[in-house]
């Protein structure tokens, strides 16, 4: 499944779909195809400043009406 921006015009969506179909052997469609790629290239990392303290926020109580829904 591929998500395409809903704000694109219909003709652009069709172009993107055609592109994916034409070059489907180029894209990694599952993690199985990423086996030989170094994780450094495939993973997203956020570098944090070590000199800045981390912010801790107090937890909010869950609304009792939603407690039965969220478990």
Buried (B, 14 or more C-beta within 10 A) or exposed (E): EEEEEEEEEEEEBEEBEEEBEEEEEEEEEEEEEEEEEEEEEEEEEEEEEEEEEEEEEEEEEEEEEEEEEEE
